[in-house]
Amino acid sequence: MPIVLSVEAYSYASRFVLKDLVACFPSSVATRATKTQLVIEWRRDSVVYAYDFGALVFVNVPEATRREILAAVFRMLPREPHPPLHEDFLVEVRPGSAIEIALSFDRVVVPELGQNTLEVIAMVVAQSVTIDYYDEDAQAILDRIAATGAEVARAGRPMGRQRDLVRFTGAAMAFQAEIIGAILLLDKPDLTWEDEYADRLHDKLRYHFEIGERYKALETKLVTIRDTLQALLAMGAERRMFFVEVAVLVLIVIEVVTGFVHVH
């Protein structure tokens, strides 16, 4: 009989410090860690994967346990702007099936469940939900830029203080650096170099979730954000230069007038 496992993925704004994250899980559960990934395993088919770029993936973990862990992680990350973004998926295992890999809208079908198989599935689903999180943040920045552009079109200049615009630009730059730092969004797991089946599964899942296309779309948004902010900052700089030039001109006029009065 087929076995169906649930996969629940969550993406956070914060990057994870994996050694600190261990405290959010029961001490009796087996753990193993690399530089970028933490694995918490109750059984071979009941696992949590935590990635340093800020994603958790629960595979066949009871809901009550999952909620406890999520609450503990959220308490550890006090600066989260809102609850994590969530994505779910299914793994259907058909022992003895002639099907090597089959994908549908909500699941992947595999003939057997191995450690490498689960790790590849978890990684790609984590990448998917993380790209969605970054895309939402990028869209929020674009919406704010659009509002600023409407102000420029109406008033001929950005409204508000230049300092606020500089702060907004700094926040956008930090966001871009965060995405660039999350290099695992495009990386293959190391195990795919030694496991041909895992490599094929990884490629099929990335195609199914459109990881490459969605990441390119995100990069396009980032380029738009960067170029627009540069234009707004240049506009603000020109405005400041105009006021400086006016002030210099006024001072020159005052000096000329003062000198004229003294002469007469």
Secondary structure, 3 states (H helix, E strand, C coil): CCEEEEEEEEECCCCCCHHHHHHHCCCCCEEEECCCEEEEEEECCEEEEEECCCEEEEECCCHHHHHHHHHHHHHHCCCCCCCCEEEEEEEEECCCCCCCCEECCCEEEECCCCHHHHHHHHHHHHHHHHHHHHHHHHHHHHHHHHHHHHHHHHHCCCCCCHHHHHHHHHHHHHHHHHHHHCHHHCCCCHHHHCCHHHHHHHHHHHHHCCHHHHHHHHHHHHHHHHHHHHHHHHHHHHHHHHHHHHHHHHHHHHHHHHHHHHHC
